[in-house]
Amino acid sequence: MADVWSAGVVLFTMLEGSLPFENESNPVLYKLIKQAKFSFHKTISMEAQDLINRMLQPNTLKRITIEEIKNHPWLNINLDKYLFDYNTIHSGMFTKEVNPHVLNELFRMKPELAQLDLNLIKDAILSKKGHDF
């Protein structure tokens, strides 16, 4: 639950560009955290605000779980399910082909790999062991 809360602080900071809780006085800062007193200043979608509010819930029994985060609408808007479903990725359903975008990005980052056998690269990506190119 502490990791969920910390991730909520990070998400807020990434979207807002500032920390959700700020005060020079530690007692005041702790009070803000305990009461979850923060506000959104930038234009952030209602879905993102809902997710952050649920992640920064001070009561750990009411705080969103990791499973609920994975299924939250803000994380699933127009995104392929395989990006978030670890079990699906490793069930074999999506392991028969390598996404061409993955290969393009790999060759962009490491152009020297274009000299290797494409099947060797694909096998390395799809294997659980990977490969040290």
MDTraj code that builds the backbone (N, CA, C; nanometers):
import mdtraj as md
import numpy as np

residues = "MET ALA ASP VAL TRP SER ALA GLY VAL VAL LEU PHE THR MET LEU GLU GLY SER LEU PRO PHE GLU ASN GLU SER ASN PRO VAL LEU TYR LYS LEU ILE LYS GLN ALA LYS PHE SER PHE HIS LYS THR ILE SER MET GLU ALA GLN ASP LEU ILE ASN ARG MET LEU GLN PRO ASN THR LEU LYS ARG ILE THR ILE GLU GLU ILE LYS ASN HIS PRO TRP LEU ASN ILE ASN LEU ASP LYS TYR LEU PHE ASP TYR ASN THR ILE HIS SER GLY MET PHE THR LYS GLU VAL ASN PRO HIS VAL LEU ASN GLU LEU PHE ARG MET LYS PRO GLU LEU ALA GLN LEU ASP LEU ASN LEU ILE LYS ASP ALA ILE LEU SER LYS LYS GLY HIS ASP PHE".split()
xyz = np.array([
    [0.0812, -0.1190, 0.0000],
    [0.0000, 0.0000, 0.0000],
    [0.0863, 0.1265, 0.0000],
    [0.2029, 0.1190, 0.0634],
    [0.2937, 0.2346, 0.0626],
    [0.3454, 0.2602, -0.0786],
    [0.3675, 0.1533, -0.1544],
    [0.4140, 0.1694, -0.2927],
    [0.3064, 0.2342, -0.3790],
    [0.1814, 0.1992, -0.3559],
    [0.0711, 0.2604, -0.4307],
    [0.0668, 0.4101, -0.3996],
    [0.0780, 0.4441, -0.2726],
    [0.0760, 0.5854, -0.2334],
    [0.1934, 0.6596, -0.2973],
    [0.3126, 0.6011, -0.2906],
    [0.4311, 0.6642, -0.3502],
    [0.4146, 0.6817, -0.5008],
    [0.3585, 0.5806, -0.5660],
    [0.3349, 0.5899, -0.7105],
    [0.2332, 0.7010, -0.7398],
    [0.1375, 0.7205, -0.6512],
    [0.0414, 0.8301, -0.6664],
    [0.1094, 0.9659, -0.6599],
    [0.2055, 0.9794, -0.5700],
    [0.2825, 1.1041, -0.5597],
    [0.3611, 1.1269, -0.6895],
    [0.4227, 1.0209, -0.7400],
    [0.5004, 1.0311, -0.8639],
    [0.4094, 1.0665, -0.9811],
    [0.2952, 0.9999, -0.9924],
    [0.2018, 1.0278, -1.1016],
    [0.1537, 1.1724, -1.0942],
    [0.1155, 1.2172, -0.9762],
    [0.0721, 1.3559, -0.9580],
    [0.1818, 1.4508, -1.0048],
    [0.3035, 1.4250, -0.9613],
    [0.4162, 1.5117, -0.9947],
    [0.4426, 1.5136, -1.1447],
    [0.4306, 1.3985, -1.2090],
    [0.4522, 1.3923, -1.3536],
    [0.3468, 1.4727, -1.4292],
    [0.2221, 1.4658, -1.3842],
    [0.1142, 1.5349, -1.4546],
    [0.1039, 1.6826, -1.4180],
    [0.1327, 1.7146, -1.2938],
    [0.1191, 1.8521, -1.2457],
    [0.2481, 1.9334, -1.2566],
    [0.3608, 1.8663, -1.2464],
    [0.4878, 1.9386, -1.2458],
    [0.5242, 1.9925, -1.1086],
    [0.4532, 1.9466, -1.0064],
    [0.4830, 1.9864, -0.8685],
    [0.4391, 1.8732, -0.7765],
    [0.4803, 1.8806, -0.6519],
    [0.4423, 1.7784, -0.5544],
    [0.3002, 1.8019, -0.5048],
    [0.2299, 1.6965, -0.4689],
    [0.0940, 1.7153, -0.4187],
    [0.0914, 1.7793, -0.2792],
    [0.1923, 1.7507, -0.2001],
    [0.1974, 1.8023, -0.0636],
    [0.3269, 1.8798, -0.0466],
    [0.3145, 2.0081, -0.0166],
    [0.4339, 2.0898, 0.0052],
    [0.4092, 2.1871, 0.1190],
    [0.5038, 2.1908, 0.2113],
    [0.5022, 2.2887, 0.3186],
    [0.6371, 2.2818, 0.3882],
    [0.6868, 2.3959, 0.4274],
    [0.8178, 2.3996, 0.4942],
    [0.8123, 2.3427, 0.6354],
    [0.6965, 2.3444, 0.6948],
    [0.6794, 2.2920, 0.8304],
    [0.6426, 2.1446, 0.8237],
    [0.7258, 2.0597, 0.8826],
    [0.6962, 1.9168, 0.8809],
    [0.5616, 1.8810, 0.9440],
    [0.5262, 1.9392, 1.0594],
    [0.3956, 1.9061, 1.1164],
    [0.2792, 1.9420, 1.0218],
    [0.2901, 2.0552, 0.9554],
    [0.1847, 2.0949, 0.8608],
    [0.1848, 2.0006, 0.7411],
    [0.3040, 1.9658, 0.6916],
    [0.3158, 1.8738, 0.5789],
    [0.2518, 1.7391, 0.6130],
    [0.2808, 1.6852, 0.7287],
    [0.2233, 1.5578, 0.7705],
    [0.0707, 1.5661, 0.7818],
    [0.0218, 1.6808, 0.8284],
    [-0.1229, 1.7001, 0.8389],
    [-0.1863, 1.7008, 0.6994],
    [-0.1227, 1.7681, 0.6034],
    [-0.1733, 1.7698, 0.4654],
    [-0.1775, 1.6288, 0.4073],
    [-0.0721, 1.5521, 0.4325],
    [-0.0657, 1.4147, 0.3821],
    [-0.1745, 1.3295, 0.4473],
    [-0.1865, 1.3407, 0.5796],
    [-0.2837, 1.2593, 0.6532],
    [-0.4272, 1.2907, 0.6112],
    [-0.4528, 1.4166, 0.5760],
    [-0.5872, 1.4575, 0.5349],
    [-0.6039, 1.4535, 0.3825],
    [-0.4975, 1.4157, 0.3112],
    [-0.4990, 1.4129, 0.1642],
    [-0.5442, 1.5472, 0.1077],
    [-0.4871, 1.6537, 0.1629],
    [-0.5221, 1.7884, 0.1163],
    [-0.4241, 1.8301, 0.0067],
    [-0.4725, 1.8241, -0.1161],
    [-0.3965, 1.8700, -0.2317],
    [-0.4979, 1.9088, -0.3382],
    [-0.4530, 1.9814, -0.4370],
    [-0.5450, 2.0199, -0.5438],
    [-0.4746, 2.0127, -0.6783],
    [-0.5553, 1.9970, -0.7800],
    [-0.5046, 1.9908, -0.9164],
    [-0.5085, 2.1317, -0.9743],
    [-0.3956, 2.1753, -1.0271],
    [-0.3879, 2.3108, -1.0811],
    [-0.3920, 2.3127, -1.2331],
    [-0.3431, 2.2087, -1.2950],
    [-0.3418, 2.2013, -1.4408],
    [-0.4656, 2.1276, -1.4883],
    [-0.4854, 2.1296, -1.6177],
    [-0.5989, 2.0593, -1.6758],
    [-0.5659, 1.9113, -1.6837],
    [-0.6150, 1.8375, -1.5888],
    [-0.5926, 1.6936, -1.5822],
    [-0.7291, 1.6272, -1.5905],
    [-0.7390, 1.5232, -1.6717],
    [-0.8682, 1.4574, -1.6931],
    [-0.9274, 1.4095, -1.5603],
    [-1.0587, 1.3967, -1.5611],
    [-1.1283, 1.3481, -1.4422],
    [-1.0842, 1.2057, -1.4079],
    [-1.0550, 1.1248, -1.5120],
    [-1.0091, 0.9878, -1.4874],
    [-0.8749, 0.9880, -1.4140],
    [-0.7828, 1.0748, -1.4581],
    [-0.6520, 1.0836, -1.3925],
    [-0.6671, 1.1347, -1.2494],
    [-0.7533, 1.2336, -1.2303],
    [-0.7768, 1.2858, -1.0956],
    [-0.8337, 1.1771, -1.0047],
    [-0.9270, 1.0992, -1.0577],
    [-0.9853, 0.9904, -0.9782],
    [-0.8786, 0.8902, -0.9372],
    [-0.7940, 0.8524, -1.0331],
    [-0.6882, 0.7552, -1.0023],
    [-0.5937, 0.8098, -0.8957],
    [-0.5493, 0.9320, -0.9107],
    [-0.4561, 0.9914, -0.8136],
    [-0.5220, 1.0032, -0.6768],
    [-0.6463, 1.0501, -0.6732],
    [-0.7170, 1.0608, -0.5441],
    [-0.7254, 0.9263, -0.4744],
    [-0.7507, 0.8218, -0.5513],
    [-0.7625, 0.6881, -0.4924],
    [-0.6260, 0.6331, -0.4505],
    [-0.5196, 0.6722, -0.5202],
    [-0.3849, 0.6281, -0.4835],
    [-0.3340, 0.7016, -0.3594],
    [-0.3736, 0.8267, -0.3438],
    [-0.3272, 0.9077, -0.2308],
    [-0.4240, 0.9036, -0.1128],
    [-0.5146, 0.8095, -0.1148],
    [-0.6084, 0.7888, -0.0043],
    [-0.5272, 0.7538, 0.1213],
    [-0.5396, 0.8338, 0.2278],
    [-0.4604, 0.8075, 0.3488],
    [-0.4975, 0.6770, 0.4200],
    [-0.6221, 0.6360, 0.4117],
    [-0.6661, 0.5131, 0.4761],
    [-0.6281, 0.3948, 0.3865],
    [-0.5322, 0.3152, 0.4303],
    [-0.4829, 0.2047, 0.3477],
    [-0.5912, 0.1018, 0.3163],
    [-0.6921, 0.0909, 0.4011],
    [-0.8007, -0.0034, 0.3755],
    [-0.8918, 0.0442, 0.2617],
    [-0.8914, 0.1736, 0.2353],
    [-0.9740, 0.2307, 0.1289],
    [-0.8922, 0.2616, 0.0031],
    [-0.7598, 0.2536, 0.0135],
    [-0.6725, 0.2874, -0.0985],
    [-0.6870, 0.1861, -0.2112],
    [-0.6763, 0.2335, -0.3335],
    [-0.6865, 0.1486, -0.4513],
    [-0.5741, 0.0443, -0.4497],
    [-0.6048, -0.0749, -0.4981],
    [-0.5044, -0.1813, -0.5039],
    [-0.4339, -0.1780, -0.6395],
    [-0.3249, -0.2491, -0.6510],
    [-0.2521, -0.2557, -0.7775],
    [-0.3400, -0.3174, -0.8859],
    [-0.4153, -0.4202, -0.8513],
    [-0.5057, -0.4825, -0.9491],
    [-0.6096, -0.3824, -0.9974],
    [-0.6637, -0.3031, -0.9066],
    [-0.7610, -0.2010, -0.9451],
    [-0.6964, -0.0925, -1.0305],
    [-0.5723, -0.0586, -1.0002],
    [-0.5002, 0.0403, -1.0807],
    [-0.4855, -0.0108, -1.2236],
    [-0.4473, -0.1364, -1.2373],
    [-0.4295, -0.1947, -1.3704],
    [-0.5579, -0.1917, -1.4521],
    [-0.6714, -0.1960, -1.3851],
    [-0.8003, -0.1960, -1.4540],
    [-0.8657, -0.0583, -1.4585],
    [-0.7988, 0.0429, -1.4050],
    [-0.8578, 0.1771, -1.4000],
    [-0.8744, 0.2330, -1.5412],
    [-0.9861, 0.3010, -1.5686],
    [-1.0112, 0.3544, -1.7028],
    [-0.9003, 0.4460, -1.7561],
    [-0.8370, 0.5242, -1.6691],
    [-0.7335, 0.6163, -1.7176],
    [-0.6154, 0.5412, -1.7787],
    [-0.5849, 0.4245, -1.7277],
    [-0.4733, 0.3472, -1.7810],
    [-0.5121, 0.2618, -1.9006],
    [-0.6387, 0.2539, -1.9309],
    [-0.6832, 0.1664, -2.0380],
    [-0.7462, 0.2406, -2.1557],
    [-0.7352, 0.3712, -2.1572],
    [-0.7943, 0.4490, -2.2652],
    [-0.7162, 0.4254, -2.3936],
    [-0.7829, 0.3685, -2.4931],
    [-0.7253, 0.3474, -2.6259],
    [-0.5925, 0.2730, -2.6252],
    [-0.5729, 0.1844, -2.5314],
    [-0.4490, 0.1089, -2.5251],
    [-0.4778, -0.0397, -2.5409],
    [-0.3852, -0.1079, -2.6060],
    [-0.4002, -0.2516, -2.6228],
    [-0.3879, -0.3207, -2.4870],
    [-0.4759, -0.4161, -2.4611],
    [-0.4798, -0.4858, -2.3321],
    [-0.3470, -0.5538, -2.2993],
    [-0.2768, -0.6036, -2.4012],
    [-0.1537, -0.6766, -2.3727],
    [-0.0489, -0.5891, -2.3046],
    [-0.0619, -0.4582, -2.3148],
    [0.0351, -0.3696, -2.2506],
    [0.0253, -0.3753, -2.0985],
    [-0.0894, -0.4201, -2.0472],
    [-0.1096, -0.4181, -1.9027],
    [-0.1365, -0.5542, -1.8424],
    [-0.1552, -0.6552, -1.9230],
    [-0.1931, -0.7859, -1.8717],
    [-0.0740, -0.8810, -1.8778],
    [-0.0005, -0.8897, -1.7688],
    [0.1194, -0.9726, -1.7621],
    [0.0873, -1.1179, -1.7946],
    [-0.0245, -1.1686, -1.7431],
    [-0.0603, -1.3084, -1.7674],
    [-0.0865, -1.3346, -1.9147],
    [-0.1493, -1.2395, -1.9834],
    [-0.1758, -1.2557, -2.1262],
    [-0.0461, -1.2540, -2.2045],
    [0.0445, -1.1659, -2.1677],
    [0.1720, -1.1568, -2.2383],
    [0.2448, -1.2900, -2.2332],
    [0.2426, -1.3546, -2.1173],
    [0.3202, -1.4763, -2.0986],
    [0.2393, -1.6045, -2.1169],
    [0.1158, -1.5907, -2.1627],
    [0.0348, -1.7105, -2.1838],
    [0.0610, -1.7721, -2.3202],
    [0.1351, -1.7032, -2.4037],
    [0.1609, -1.7513, -2.5382],
    [0.0723, -1.6829, -2.6402],
    [-0.0286, -1.6124, -2.5932],
    [-0.1218, -1.5484, -2.6845],
    [-0.0539, -1.4423, -2.7702],
    [0.0388, -1.3687, -2.7129],
    [0.1030, -1.2612, -2.7856],
    [0.2517, -1.2875, -2.8079],
    [0.2954, -1.4100, -2.7954],
    [0.4386, -1.4362, -2.8055],
    [0.4789, -1.4990, -2.9376],
    [0.3891, -1.5096, -3.0321],
    [0.4235, -1.5726, -3.1589],
    [0.4898, -1.4760, -3.2554],
    [0.4604, -1.3484, -3.2458],
    [0.5171, -1.2484, -3.3353],
    [0.5710, -1.1310, -3.2554],
    [0.6732, -1.0698, -3.3088],
    [0.7301, -0.9509, -3.2463],
    [0.6663, -0.8293, -3.3123],
    [0.6203, -0.7383, -3.2300],
    [0.5615, -0.6150, -3.2801],
    [0.6661, -0.5409, -3.3638],
    [0.6335, -0.5021, -3.4867],
    [0.7295, -0.4326, -3.5727],
    [0.7808, -0.3022, -3.5114],
    [0.6979, -0.2382, -3.4286],
    [0.7413, -0.1147, -3.3635],
    [0.8551, -0.1424, -3.2652],
    [0.8495, -0.2590, -3.2016],
    [0.9572, -0.2981, -3.1100],
    [1.0876, -0.3141, -3.1882],
    [1.0802, -0.3808, -3.3016],
    [1.2006, -0.3993, -3.3842],
    [1.2539, -0.2653, -3.4347],
    [1.1650, -0.1790, -3.4822],
    [1.2093, -0.0479, -3.5304],
    [1.2795, 0.0317, -3.4215],
    [1.2231, 0.0288, -3.3022],
    [1.2843, 0.1022, -3.1910],
    [1.4195, 0.0402, -3.1528],
    [1.4246, -0.0917, -3.1553],
    [1.5492, -0.1611, -3.1246],
    [1.6582, -0.1235, -3.2249],
    [1.6256, -0.1245, -3.3533],
    [1.7239, -0.0899, -3.4568],
    [1.7599, 0.0583, -3.4513],
    [1.6658, 0.1426, -3.4097],
    [1.6963, 0.2852, -3.3955],
    [1.7974, 0.3069, -3.2829],
    [1.7764, 0.2341, -3.1721],
    [1.8648, 0.2500, -3.0568],
    [2.0000, 0.1826, -3.0787],
    [2.0002, 0.0689, -3.1491],
    [2.1227, -0.0071, -3.1718],
    [2.1303, -0.0469, -3.3192],
    [2.1700, 0.0459, -3.4074],
    [2.1717, 0.0181, -3.5514],
    [2.2565, -0.1022, -3.5895],
    [2.3579, -0.1335, -3.5100],
    [2.4457, -0.2466, -3.5415],
    [2.3722, -0.3807, -3.5392],
    [2.2566, -0.3848, -3.4724],
    [2.1799, -0.5089, -3.4668],
    [2.1190, -0.5449, -3.6025],
    [2.1068, -0.4481, -3.6904],
    [2.0502, -0.4746, -3.8231],
    [2.1367, -0.5734, -3.9008],
    [2.2624, -0.5911, -3.8600],
    [2.3534, -0.6843, -3.9258],
    [2.3283, -0.8295, -3.8846],
    [2.2555, -0.8487, -3.7735],
    [2.2303, -0.9839, -3.7229],
    [2.1107, -1.0476, -3.7926],
    [2.1009, -1.1770, -3.7793],
    [1.9887, -1.2526, -3.8343],
    [1.8595, -1.2090, -3.7639],
    [1.7607, -1.1675, -3.8415],
    [1.6356, -1.1180, -3.7859],
    [1.5655, -1.2234, -3.7006],
    [1.5727, -1.3495, -3.7405],
    [1.5095, -1.4567, -3.6619],
    [1.5774, -1.4732, -3.5266],
    [1.7084, -1.4556, -3.5211],
    [1.7812, -1.4630, -3.3945],
    [1.7330, -1.3524, -3.3005],
    [1.7149, -1.2332, -3.3542],
    [1.6683, -1.1198, -3.2740],
    [1.5261, -1.1462, -3.2242],
    [1.4382, -1.1909, -3.3137],
    [1.3002, -1.2197, -3.2739],
    [1.2951, -1.3283, -3.1673],
    [1.3737, -1.4346, -3.1855],
    [1.3768, -1.5424, -3.0859],
    [1.4232, -1.4909, -2.9507],
    [1.5224, -1.4026, -2.9517],
    [1.5740, -1.3471, -2.8265],
    [1.4680, -1.2626, -2.7564],
    [1.3942, -1.1841, -2.8343],
    [1.2887, -1.1002, -2.7762],
    [1.1781, -1.1871, -2.7162],
    [1.1425, -1.2918, -2.7866],
    [1.0311, -1.3765, -2.7422],
    [1.0686, -1.4766, -2.6345],
    [1.1971, -1.5041, -2.6185],
    [1.2369, -1.6009, -2.5174],
    [1.2322, -1.5385, -2.3792],
    [1.2169, -1.6203, -2.2797],
    [1.2155, -1.5695, -2.1421],
    [1.3572, -1.5370, -2.0953],
    [1.4569, -1.5921, -2.1624],
    [1.5960, -1.5700, -2.1225],
    [1.6523, -1.4404, -2.1786],
    [1.6048, -1.3996, -2.2960],
    [1.6612, -1.2812, -2.3601],
    [1.7943, -1.3154, -2.4223],
    [1.8691, -1.2131, -2.4601],
    [1.9980, -1.2336, -2.5230],
    [2.0818, -1.1095, -2.5029],
    [2.2082, -1.1261, -2.4817],
    [2.2978, -1.0120, -2.4627],
    [2.3656, -0.9807, -2.5948],
    [2.3070, -0.8916, -2.6714],
    [2.3651, -0.8520, -2.7992],
    [2.4759, -0.7546, -2.7709],
])
top = md.Topology()
chain = top.add_chain()
for i, resn in enumerate(residues, 1):
    res = top.add_residue(resn, chain, resSeq=i)
    for name in ("N", "CA", "C"):
        top.add_atom(name, md.element.get_by_symbol(name[0]), res)
traj = md.Trajectory(xyz[None], top)
